[in-house]
């Protein structure tokens, strides 16, 4: 009897142990199956026209900027401006002195006066000889009063005087042009402002030798002048963001010196040439600054409008992964993973433009990672694209 109870107890214990083991094995198998087919958040590829803005760096430069050189070599007699001086067009900036030009003008003036005197004498002689010829011609009408030979001599004298006066007139005109040329050169000794602006740099002081920029010796400029109330904002725009934005489009920008303030300016000039080193295209904004608040040389941040006239594909920005060789998204097709190589474009909110072997409606993993290898089975769980 004791033996039977012991045997029965052993059998019951074995059954219980076996049942527990079966339950554990079944649970392990179910858990393993669940782990081998993970759930994956998937978003749908969208097709839409891009309309967004990108923050681009830009530089503010003067609308006009010039280094003033002397047209003629000379010494600075006086200079009336300094760094920061505001000037108007035509205002006298500096006076130069060049003794050789003074001597040339005196010589040219003397030559002109001499030519004028000779012309006056020639004209007087011509008038007298013409009067003599006319009197003799009138007297010759009475036979025997004037010899024919004398009348011919008077006529030829008057003709010679006319030729001499014509030559003297040319000489006087040449002397006048020479004097005017030297006088013009002497006027270049007064350096004036070519436009309204401000002196940003003063290079020389009285007594300095200055001259033309392209002369035989390297000459120093006198001052630099820049415009105050009008600027050019140069924006290096990536080549894929230039299309679709016409000239005249209003663009907003900010500058560090006025935090929280937004300025506006139209697109004025598009170079239509891409810099092969940076793959950007310089675009200029025409910045009007009537109160001279902005300073040339300032770096700015521009809200550049990005538009597409046609629809392109968008995925969540987090869907794009990179394995150091290529950018790709993880497309889920028939509950299996595949990598699709893409190129990215502009961002629009939480979405990013992609170009590759995709189409509208494809499902891609919301979070791209190179740890999810192609061919892996997944259970997609679609979430809305934001």
C-alpha positions as CSV (number, residue, x, y, z in Angstrom):
1,X,0.0,0.0,0.0
2,X,2.8,2.4,0.9
3,X,4.6,1.5,-2.4
4,X,1.4,2.2,-4.5
5,X,1.0,5.7,-2.9
6,X,4.7,6.4,-3.6
7,X,4.4,5.3,-7.2
8,X,1.2,7.3,-7.7
9,X,2.8,10.4,-6.2
10,X,5.8,10.1,-8.6
11,X,3.5,9.8,-11.6
12,X,1.5,12.8,-10.6
13,X,4.7,14.8,-10.0
14,X,6.1,13.9,-13.4
15,X,2.8,14.9,-15.1
16,X,2.9,18.2,-13.4
17,X,6.5,18.8,-14.3
18,X,5.9,17.9,-17.8
19,X,2.9,20.2,-18.1
20,X,4.9,23.1,-16.7
21,X,7.8,22.4,-19.1
22,X,5.3,22.3,-22.0
23,X,3.8,25.6,-21.0
24,X,7.3,27.1,-20.7
25,X,8.3,25.8,-24.2
26,X,5.1,27.1,-25.8
27,X,5.6,30.5,-24.2
28,X,9.2,30.7,-25.3
29,X,8.3,29.8,-28.9
30,X,5.6,32.4,-29.0
31,X,7.9,35.1,-27.5
32,X,10.6,34.2,-30.1
33,X,8.1,34.4,-32.9
34,X,7.1,37.8,-31.7
35,X,10.7,39.0,-31.5
36,X,11.6,37.8,-35.0
37,X,8.8,39.8,-36.6
38,X,9.1,43.2,-35.0
39,X,6.6,46.0,-35.4
40,X,7.8,49.0,-37.5
41,X,6.3,52.4,-37.6
42,X,5.8,53.3,-41.3
43,X,4.8,56.6,-43.0
44,X,3.4,57.1,-46.5
45,X,5.5,58.9,-49.1
46,X,3.8,62.2,-50.0
47,X,3.7,64.1,-53.3
48,X,3.3,67.8,-53.1
49,X,4.7,71.1,-54.4
50,X,7.4,72.5,-52.3
51,X,6.8,75.9,-50.7
52,X,9.0,76.8,-47.8
53,X,11.8,79.0,-46.6
54,X,15.4,78.3,-45.8
55,X,17.7,80.3,-43.6
56,X,20.8,81.3,-45.6
57,X,23.8,83.3,-44.6
58,X,24.4,86.5,-46.6
59,X,26.8,89.5,-46.6
60,X,25.9,93.2,-46.8
61,X,28.2,95.2,-49.1
62,X,28.1,98.8,-50.3
63,X,26.0,99.5,-53.4
64,X,29.0,101.7,-54.5
65,X,32.5,101.7,-53.1
66,X,35.6,103.3,-54.6
67,X,39.2,104.1,-53.8
68,X,39.9,107.6,-55.0
69,X,43.2,108.0,-56.9
70,X,44.8,111.1,-58.3
71,X,44.6,111.3,-62.2
72,X,47.9,113.2,-62.2
73,X,50.9,112.7,-60.1
74,X,51.4,115.3,-57.4
75,X,51.8,116.0,-53.7
76,X,48.9,116.4,-51.3
77,X,48.6,120.0,-50.4
78,X,45.5,119.6,-48.2
79,X,42.9,116.9,-47.4
80,X,39.6,118.0,-46.0
81,X,38.0,114.7,-44.8
82,X,38.8,111.8,-42.5
83,X,37.4,108.4,-41.6
84,X,33.7,108.7,-41.0
85,X,33.2,112.0,-42.8
86,X,30.0,112.3,-44.8
87,X,30.4,113.7,-48.3
88,X,28.2,114.8,-51.2
89,X,28.7,114.4,-54.9
90,X,31.2,117.0,-56.2
91,X,32.5,118.0,-52.7
92,X,36.2,118.8,-52.6
93,X,38.1,116.0,-50.9
94,X,41.7,117.0,-51.4
95,X,43.9,119.5,-53.2
96,X,47.2,118.5,-54.9
97,X,50.1,120.5,-56.2
98,X,52.2,119.7,-59.3
99,X,54.7,122.5,-60.2
100,X,55.3,121.0,-63.6
101,X,51.7,121.3,-64.6
102,X,51.8,125.0,-63.6
103,X,54.8,125.5,-65.9
104,X,53.1,123.6,-68.7
105,X,50.0,125.8,-68.4
106,X,52.1,129.0,-68.4
107,X,53.9,127.8,-71.5
108,X,50.7,126.8,-73.3
109,X,49.1,130.1,-72.4
110,X,52.1,132.0,-73.8
111,X,51.9,130.0,-77.0
112,X,48.2,130.7,-77.3
113,X,48.7,134.5,-76.8
114,X,51.4,134.6,-79.4
115,X,49.2,132.7,-81.9
116,X,46.4,135.1,-81.2
117,X,48.6,138.1,-81.8
118,X,49.9,136.7,-85.0
119,X,46.4,135.9,-86.2
120,X,45.3,139.5,-85.4
121,X,48.2,140.9,-87.3
122,X,47.5,138.6,-90.2
123,X,43.8,139.6,-90.2
124,X,44.8,143.3,-90.2
125,X,47.2,142.9,-93.1
126,X,44.5,141.0,-95.0
127,X,42.0,143.7,-94.4
128,X,44.4,146.4,-95.6
129,X,45.5,144.5,-98.7
130,X,42.0,143.6,-99.6
131,X,41.0,147.4,-99.3
132,X,44.0,148.3,-101.5
133,X,43.0,145.8,-104.2
134,X,39.4,147.0,-104.2
135,X,40.5,150.6,-104.6
136,X,42.9,149.7,-107.4
137,X,40.2,147.6,-109.0
138,X,37.8,150.5,-109.0
139,X,40.4,152.9,-110.4
140,X,41.4,150.4,-113.1
141,X,38.0,150.9,-114.7
142,X,39.2,154.3,-116.0
143,X,41.7,153.5,-118.8
144,X,45.3,154.5,-118.0
145,X,44.9,155.2,-114.3
146,X,46.2,151.8,-112.9
147,X,48.6,149.5,-114.6
148,X,47.4,146.0,-115.2
149,X,50.5,144.5,-113.6
150,X,50.0,146.5,-110.4
151,X,46.4,145.4,-110.1
152,X,47.4,141.7,-110.5
153,X,50.1,142.2,-107.8
154,X,47.5,143.6,-105.4
155,X,45.1,140.8,-106.1
156,X,47.8,138.1,-105.4
157,X,48.9,139.9,-102.2
158,X,45.3,139.7,-100.9
159,X,45.0,136.0,-101.8
160,X,48.3,135.3,-100.0
161,X,47.0,137.1,-96.9
162,X,43.8,135.0,-96.9
163,X,45.9,131.8,-97.0
164,X,48.2,133.1,-94.2
165,X,45.2,134.0,-92.0
166,X,43.7,130.5,-92.5
167,X,47.0,129.0,-91.4
168,X,47.2,131.3,-88.4
169,X,43.6,130.4,-87.4
170,X,44.6,126.7,-87.3
171,X,47.7,127.5,-85.2
172,X,45.7,129.6,-82.8
173,X,43.1,126.8,-82.5
174,X,45.8,124.2,-81.8
175,X,47.3,126.5,-79.2
176,X,43.9,127.0,-77.6
177,X,43.3,123.2,-77.4
178,X,46.7,122.7,-75.9
179,X,46.0,125.3,-73.2
180,X,42.6,123.8,-72.6
181,X,44.2,120.3,-72.2
182,X,46.7,121.5,-69.7
183,X,44.1,123.5,-67.8
184,X,42.0,120.3,-67.7
185,X,44.9,118.3,-66.3
186,X,45.4,121.0,-63.7
187,X,41.8,120.7,-62.6
188,X,42.5,117.1,-61.8
189,X,44.6,118.3,-58.9
190,X,41.3,119.0,-57.1
191,X,39.9,115.6,-55.9
192,X,36.1,115.5,-55.5
193,X,33.6,113.0,-54.3
194,X,32.0,111.0,-57.2
195,X,28.8,110.3,-55.2
196,X,27.1,110.9,-51.9
197,X,28.5,108.6,-49.2
198,X,30.9,108.3,-46.3
199,X,34.7,108.2,-46.1
200,X,35.5,104.8,-44.7
201,X,39.3,104.9,-45.0
202,X,41.8,107.7,-45.3
203,X,45.1,106.5,-46.7
204,X,47.4,109.6,-46.9
205,X,48.2,112.9,-45.2
206,X,49.5,116.3,-46.6
207,X,52.8,116.0,-48.3
208,X,52.2,112.4,-49.6
209,X,53.0,111.7,-53.3
210,X,49.9,110.3,-55.1
211,X,49.2,109.5,-58.6
212,X,47.2,107.2,-61.0
213,X,46.5,103.7,-60.0
214,X,47.9,102.2,-63.2
215,X,51.0,104.4,-63.3
216,X,54.6,103.3,-63.6
217,X,54.9,103.1,-59.8
218,X,52.4,101.7,-57.4
219,X,50.5,104.6,-55.9
220,X,48.4,104.8,-52.8
221,X,44.8,105.9,-53.0
222,X,43.7,109.0,-51.2
223,X,40.5,107.9,-49.5
224,X,37.8,105.2,-49.8
225,X,34.2,106.3,-50.1
226,X,31.1,104.0,-49.8
227,X,27.4,104.7,-50.1
228,X,25.4,105.0,-46.9
229,X,21.8,104.6,-47.8
230,X,21.8,101.8,-50.3
231,X,23.5,98.4,-50.1
232,X,23.8,95.1,-51.9
233,X,23.1,92.0,-50.0
234,X,24.9,89.1,-51.6
235,X,23.3,85.7,-50.9
236,X,25.1,82.5,-52.0
237,X,22.0,80.4,-52.9
238,X,22.4,76.6,-53.3
239,X,21.9,75.8,-57.0
240,X,18.8,73.6,-56.2
241,X,17.1,76.5,-54.5
242,X,17.4,79.1,-57.2
243,X,14.7,78.0,-59.7
244,X,11.2,79.4,-59.4
245,X,12.2,82.6,-57.6
246,X,11.9,85.6,-60.0
247,X,13.6,89.0,-59.6
248,X,11.5,91.4,-57.6
249,X,10.4,88.8,-55.0
250,X,10.4,90.4,-51.5
251,X,12.8,88.6,-49.1
252,X,13.1,89.2,-45.3
253,X,16.4,89.2,-43.4
254,X,17.8,89.8,-40.0
255,X,21.1,91.4,-38.7
256,X,22.9,90.7,-35.4
257,X,23.0,94.5,-34.6
258,X,19.2,94.6,-34.4
259,X,18.0,91.5,-32.7
260,X,14.3,90.7,-33.1
261,X,13.9,93.2,-36.0
262,X,13.1,92.0,-39.5
263,X,14.1,93.9,-42.6
264,X,12.9,93.4,-46.2
265,X,14.4,93.9,-49.6
266,X,13.6,92.7,-53.2
267,X,15.7,90.3,-55.3
268,X,17.4,92.7,-57.7
269,X,20.1,90.7,-59.6
270,X,20.6,87.0,-60.2
271,X,24.0,86.0,-61.6
272,X,22.7,82.9,-63.4
273,X,26.2,81.4,-63.0
274,X,27.0,78.7,-60.4
275,X,30.3,78.8,-58.5
276,X,31.9,75.5,-59.3
277,X,33.7,75.4,-55.9
278,X,30.7,76.0,-53.6
279,X,27.9,75.0,-56.0
280,X,26.0,78.2,-55.1
281,X,24.7,81.1,-57.2
282,X,25.3,84.7,-56.0
283,X,22.1,86.6,-55.8
284,X,21.9,90.3,-54.9
285,X,19.1,92.0,-52.9
286,X,18.7,95.8,-53.3
287,X,18.6,97.1,-49.7
288,X,17.4,100.6,-49.3
289,X,18.5,102.1,-46.0
290,X,17.4,105.8,-45.8
291,X,18.4,106.2,-42.2
292,X,21.8,104.6,-42.7
293,X,21.1,102.0,-40.0
294,X,22.9,99.0,-41.6
295,X,26.7,98.7,-41.9
296,X,28.4,97.3,-45.0
297,X,30.3,94.1,-44.2
298,X,27.7,92.8,-41.8
299,X,26.8,89.1,-42.0
300,X,23.0,88.6,-42.2
301,X,20.5,85.7,-42.2
302,X,18.1,85.6,-45.0
303,X,14.7,83.8,-45.1
304,X,15.1,82.5,-48.7
305,X,11.8,81.3,-50.3
306,X,12.1,77.9,-51.9
307,X,9.5,77.0,-54.5
308,X,8.9,74.1,-57.0
309,X,6.5,74.6,-59.9
310,X,6.0,70.8,-60.0
311,X,5.3,68.1,-57.3
312,X,8.1,66.2,-55.6
313,X,8.2,63.4,-53.0
314,X,8.5,63.9,-49.3
315,X,9.2,61.6,-46.4
316,X,9.7,62.3,-42.6
317,X,13.2,63.8,-42.1
318,X,14.0,61.0,-39.6
319,X,13.3,58.4,-42.4
320,X,16.6,59.2,-44.2
321,X,19.5,57.2,-43.0
322,X,23.2,57.2,-44.0
323,X,25.7,54.4,-43.9
324,X,28.7,56.7,-44.7
325,X,28.5,55.6,-48.4
326,X,25.0,56.7,-49.4
327,X,21.7,58.1,-48.1
328,X,18.7,55.8,-48.2
329,X,15.2,55.2,-46.8
330,X,13.8,51.9,-45.6
331,X,10.8,50.9,-47.8
332,X,8.5,48.2,-46.5
333,X,7.1,46.1,-49.3
334,X,5.1,42.8,-48.6
335,X,6.1,43.1,-45.0
336,X,9.8,43.0,-45.9
337,X,12.5,45.7,-45.7
338,X,14.4,47.1,-48.6
339,X,16.8,49.9,-48.9
340,X,16.2,52.6,-51.5
341,X,19.0,55.0,-52.2
342,X,17.9,58.7,-52.4
343,X,19.1,62.2,-52.7
344,X,17.7,64.8,-50.4
345,X,16.4,68.2,-51.3
346,X,14.8,71.0,-49.2
347,X,13.0,70.6,-45.9
348,X,9.4,71.5,-45.3
349,X,8.5,71.4,-41.6
350,X,9.2,67.8,-40.4
351,X,9.3,66.5,-44.0
352,X,12.2,66.4,-46.4
353,X,12.3,66.2,-50.2
354,X,13.8,63.0,-51.6
355,X,14.7,61.9,-55.1
356,X,15.1,58.2,-55.9
357,X,13.2,55.0,-56.9
358,X,10.1,55.9,-54.9
359,X,6.5,56.7,-55.7
360,X,3.7,58.3,-53.9
361,X,2.0,56.0,-51.5
362,X,5.1,53.9,-50.7
363,X,5.6,53.0,-47.0
364,X,8.9,53.9,-45.5
365,X,10.2,53.5,-42.0
366,X,9.7,56.6,-39.9
367,X,13.1,56.1,-38.3
368,X,15.8,55.0,-40.8
369,X,18.7,53.0,-39.5
370,X,21.4,50.8,-41.1
371,X,20.8,48.2,-38.4
372,X,17.6,47.1,-40.1
373,X,19.0,45.0,-42.9
374,X,17.3,44.4,-46.3
375,X,15.1,41.4,-46.4
376,X,14.1,41.6,-42.7
377,X,10.5,40.7,-42.0
378,X,8.5,43.3,-40.1
379,X,5.0,44.1,-39.1
380,X,4.2,47.6,-40.5
381,X,2.2,50.0,-38.3
382,X,1.3,53.0,-40.4
383,X,1.4,56.4,-38.7
384,X,0.4,59.8,-40.3
385,X,3.2,61.8,-41.9
386,X,3.6,65.1,-40.1
